[in-house]
Amino acid sequence: MKVAIIGGGAAGMTAASRIKALQPSWEVVVFEKSKYVSHAPCGVPFYISGMVEHFEELCTYPTEYFVQERGLDVRTQTKVVEVGDHYLIAEKDGKEYTYEWDKLLFATGAKAERLSTKNDEMDGILYVDNFEKAREVKSAAMKANRVVIVGSGYIGVEMALALVKLGKRVTVIEASERPLPEYDAEMAAILKSEMEKYLELKLSEKVIDFEGKDKVEKVITNKSEYSCDLVVVAAGMSPNTKLAEKIVKIGKKGAIKTNSRMQTSNEDVYAAGDCAESINLVTKKPDWIAAAAPANKMGYVAGVNIAGKELHYPGSLKSQFSSFMDLEIGKTGLSEHEAVKEGYDVVSTFITSRTSAKYLPNGLIHLKVVAERNGRLLGVQAMGKGVAMRIYGAIVLLYNNCSIKDLFFADFPYYPPLTRVWDPLVIAARNLFRKVGLP
Ligand SMILES: Cc1cc2nc3c(=O)[nH]c(=O)nc-3n(C[C@H](O)[C@H](O)[C@H](O)COP(=O)(O)OP(=O)(O)OC[C@H]3O[C@@H](n4cnc5c(N)ncnc54)[C@H](O)[C@@H]3O)c2cc1C
């Protein structure tokens, strides 16, 4: 049996390792267009800021490990340029060759949205869509003084923080009226005031073009213009499906349509990670959920099924963490505006609470809990201190379709330095009792 895997990121390498572990005699070939496999794009902002010194540290294992320890055939700097019925064409050093496969996995990740302005390919304008770009951004940033970041999704926010830490003057330009637009307004306002302490944040402003002689010198928006010597574009991502479109169906959200075994519309072809569709566990509908932990798990499930065993991927909650300076940020499930857009009859509460007993050193957490009027929990957003444990708690409840009552009664323990006897999650649940008809 010959298995071809296109893409050596989280999804591709997890799947490849699983197949080889379950079927040691099979030939498993990974085609990766860059020099690196099992890389961690999530670590890129920390390399840019200097917290991680060497770029290679961002790879979980070197390529040789997969070859020597796991018996995989890993072909780096090899780009797949065409895929057809049980064959693919790969290109290395300008030479093309054909590889025939019995089973195929697309693990091609996501690509950055282009701004599509007249001069958006100008020197000094960099897109952060792949791991190898990190080096280019870092060396350009070392020479720059003024940097403009386009977009304030979590990648834009993390890149802005990295560049502030490098000592750069940073301007962030965001078309929406708030940073992290998927969060609700009350939550984003907290991040906005934190960001504004360290950089210039321009909201409801759209980049229309760039100007410069040999390289970018100015960003032009619909409201103003900004001098700069580097632009980092983080204006959204989309699934990288170009190769797949000829042989498999694409779902409504633009990612490769899959079933719970990560199998596509073609029975010998699977897809996993950022290029694949999966189920949103809150809406129960197919969605595009691009994140590292789901990518690894989708890869695991695809690998098991390709190897002839059976495992189903239930979907995910679009959970996420980020941070800006000391502000921890987290979200799981739907925000209020996302839930309204999905047509739910929504109730919500927003609280600010201490995170531990009042007689000990304290932090503050801002929490928003969203539920359906019938009491079903829909999502939690948090910013401040102690965010991770509240989001982890909420995730387990959301994963199990729980209600506000379950959030109230879940046995979150008390210990004065770490929590409150009425934990912020429990206070928020209690606030919602009246709104969902509980005493
Ligand atoms: C700056 C940044 C920060 C991030 N931070 C986080 C975070 O904190 N938490 C989180 O959960 N997620 C984060 N992500 C997202 C996370 O990195 C992705 O969800 C994850 O990498 C997806 O894994 P994947 O295997 O699907 O795709 P990728 O890791 O993108 O791997 C896809 C691979 O396919 C290769 N490829 C594509 N086309 C071809 C071809 N034609 N031939 C050969 N090879 C090809 C690419 O070179 C790439 O190596 C971040 C992303 C970025 C860019």
Ligand as a Chemical Component Dictionary entry (heavy atoms), coordinates in Angstrom:
data_LIG
# 
_chem_comp.id                   LIG 
_chem_comp.type                 NON-POLYMER 
_chem_comp.pdbx_formal_charge   0 
_chem_comp.three_letter_code    LIG 
# 
loop_
_chem_comp_atom.comp_id 
_chem_comp_atom.atom_id 
_chem_comp_atom.alt_atom_id 
_chem_comp_atom.type_symbol 
_chem_comp_atom.charge 
_chem_comp_atom.model_Cartn_x 
_chem_comp_atom.model_Cartn_y 
_chem_comp_atom.model_Cartn_z 
_chem_comp_atom.pdbx_ordinal 
LIG C1  C1  C 0 1.691  33.326 13.191 1  
LIG C2  C2  C 0 0.743  32.206 13.532 2  
LIG C3  C3  C 0 0.432  31.944 14.874 3  
LIG C4  C4  C 0 -0.456 30.914 15.182 4  
LIG N1  N1  N 0 -0.746 30.691 16.516 5  
LIG C5  C5  C 0 -1.590 29.681 16.846 6  
LIG C6  C6  C 0 -1.876 29.394 18.222 7  
LIG O1  O1  O 0 -1.365 30.053 19.151 8  
LIG N2  N2  N 0 -2.725 28.372 18.484 9  
LIG C7  C7  C 0 -3.306 27.618 17.498 10 
LIG O2  O2  O 0 -4.071 26.686 17.783 11 
LIG N3  N3  N 0 -3.029 27.854 16.185 12 
LIG C8  C8  C 0 -2.190 28.868 15.845 13 
LIG N4  N4  N 0 -1.892 29.092 14.518 14 
LIG C9  C9  C 0 -2.534 28.241 13.502 15 
LIG C10 C10 C 0 -1.801 26.912 13.413 16 
LIG O3  O3  O 0 -0.455 27.163 13.120 17 
LIG C11 C11 C 0 -2.448 26.060 12.333 18 
LIG O4  O4  O 0 -3.783 25.820 12.681 19 
LIG C12 C12 C 0 -1.723 24.714 12.164 20 
LIG O5  O5  O 0 -0.381 24.915 11.796 21 
LIG C13 C13 C 0 -2.425 23.901 11.089 22 
LIG O6  O6  O 0 -1.694 22.752 10.800 23 
LIG P1  P1  P 0 -1.790 22.088 9.345  24 
LIG O7  O7  O 0 -0.937 20.877 9.388  25 
LIG O8  O8  O 0 -3.209 21.961 8.944  26 
LIG O9  O9  O 0 -1.190 23.188 8.374  27 
LIG P2  P2  P 0 0.281  23.815 8.311  28 
LIG O10 O10 O 0 0.949  23.778 9.635  29 
LIG O11 O11 O 0 0.110  25.142 7.656  30 
LIG O12 O12 O 0 1.046  22.830 7.322  31 
LIG C14 C14 C 0 0.698  22.742 5.980  32 
LIG C15 C15 C 0 1.943  22.350 5.223  33 
LIG O13 O13 O 0 1.602  22.053 3.878  34 
LIG C16 C16 C 0 2.668  22.455 3.044  35 
LIG N5  N5  N 0 2.158  22.545 1.680  36 
LIG C17 C17 C 0 1.132  23.319 1.243  37 
LIG N6  N6  N 0 0.943  23.128 -0.072 38 
LIG C18 C18 C 0 1.854  22.219 -0.479 39 
LIG C19 C19 C 0 2.171  21.617 -1.732 40 
LIG N7  N7  N 0 1.495  21.922 -2.824 41 
LIG N8  N8  N 0 3.172  20.716 -1.789 42 
LIG C20 C20 C 0 3.871  20.383 -0.667 43 
LIG N9  N9  N 0 3.628  20.932 0.541  44 
LIG C21 C21 C 0 2.627  21.836 0.635  45 
LIG C22 C22 C 0 3.091  23.779 3.666  46 
LIG O14 O14 O 0 4.396  24.155 3.281  47 
LIG C23 C23 C 0 2.975  23.463 5.152  48 
LIG O15 O15 O 0 4.186  23.012 5.681  49 
LIG C24 C24 C 0 -1.019 30.118 14.158 50 
LIG C25 C25 C 0 -0.684 30.365 12.817 51 
LIG C26 C26 C 0 0.176  31.396 12.492 52 
LIG C27 C27 C 0 0.519  31.658 11.040 53 
# 
loop_
_chem_comp_bond.comp_id 
_chem_comp_bond.atom_id_1 
_chem_comp_bond.atom_id_2 
_chem_comp_bond.value_order 
_chem_comp_bond.pdbx_ordinal 
LIG C1  C2  SING 1  
LIG C2  C3  SING 2  
LIG C2  C26 DOUB 3  
LIG C3  C4  DOUB 4  
LIG C4  N1  SING 5  
LIG C4  C24 SING 6  
LIG N1  C5  DOUB 7  
LIG C5  C6  SING 8  
LIG C5  C8  SING 9  
LIG C6  O1  DOUB 10 
LIG C6  N2  SING 11 
LIG N2  C7  SING 12 
LIG C7  O2  DOUB 13 
LIG C7  N3  SING 14 
LIG N3  C8  DOUB 15 
LIG C8  N4  SING 16 
LIG N4  C9  SING 17 
LIG N4  C24 SING 18 
LIG C9  C10 SING 19 
LIG C10 O3  SING 20 
LIG C10 C11 SING 21 
LIG C11 O4  SING 22 
LIG C11 C12 SING 23 
LIG C12 O5  SING 24 
LIG C12 C13 SING 25 
LIG C13 O6  SING 26 
LIG O6  P1  SING 27 
LIG P1  O7  DOUB 28 
LIG P1  O8  SING 29 
LIG P1  O9  SING 30 
LIG O9  P2  SING 31 
LIG P2  O10 DOUB 32 
LIG P2  O11 SING 33 
LIG P2  O12 SING 34 
LIG O12 C14 SING 35 
LIG C14 C15 SING 36 
LIG C15 O13 SING 37 
LIG C15 C23 SING 38 
LIG O13 C16 SING 39 
LIG C16 N5  SING 40 
LIG C16 C22 SING 41 
LIG N5  C17 SING 42 
LIG N5  C21 SING 43 
LIG C17 N6  DOUB 44 
LIG N6  C18 SING 45 
LIG C18 C19 SING 46 
LIG C18 C21 DOUB 47 
LIG C19 N7  SING 48 
LIG C19 N8  DOUB 49 
LIG N8  C20 SING 50 
LIG C20 N9  DOUB 51 
LIG N9  C21 SING 52 
LIG C22 O14 SING 53 
LIG C22 C23 SING 54 
LIG C23 O15 SING 55 
LIG C24 C25 DOUB 56 
LIG C25 C26 SING 57 
LIG C26 C27 SING 58 
# 
